[in-house]
Amino acid sequence: MVLVLLGAIALTLSYPPFVIPPLSFFAIIPAILLVQQAVAESNPRAAFRWGWWYGIVSNAFVLYWMVVALWHFTPLSALGYLATIAVLGLLTATMFWFVTRLRLAVPGVPLWVVLPVAWTALEWLIGHLGDVRFPWLGLGTSLADAPVLVQWADIAGARGVTLWLAWCNVAIVEAATDV
């Protein structure tokens, strides 16, 4: 649960109003470590469980502003907030499960390929779910306050920046664990 909390705090501090963009390069390392642990244990169910908690806690922290912004209209906004983080938690859990299952089924496909693609696909899915789409706060948008780092986003888009950041996070983990 410590990794879940660290991941949630790191992601939250990556976005406004805190504006610590360099943290984005480390923000999902706890998630990567949880997936690696589930793969090492050959346990996709644990990956789903950790993904659920990671998704719930990180989205609860990152989306704290929803209740604050909507409370003036109705106190029932808290229910919408809870429903939102529950759905996002379920989607995150599914992504953790998928990455773990894929790594177990095809161990030759490296994590530095699977996880960034899955993370980016999850962000795309969340932003395109019909009436419940939620395109805010993708990992790539966390660098909005560091324009020098994302000059190429006009070519690759926010999802391209997400893919790059997720890859950087995996590369840091793999470099640190190969030592």
NORNOR-V34522 format. One line per field, one symbol per residue. ss: DSSP state (A for helix, B for strand, O for the rest). Layout:
BEGIN
ss = ???
END
This chain:
BEGIN
ss = OAAAAAAAAAAAAAOOOOOOAAAAAOOOAAAAAAAAAAAAOOOAAAAAAAAAAAAAAAAAAAOOAAAAAAOOOOOOAAAAAAAAAAAAAAAAAAAAAAAAAAAAAOOOOOAAAAAAAAAAAAAAAAOOOAAAOOOOOOAAAAAOOOAAAOOOAAAAAAAAAAAAAAAAAAAAAAAAAOO
END
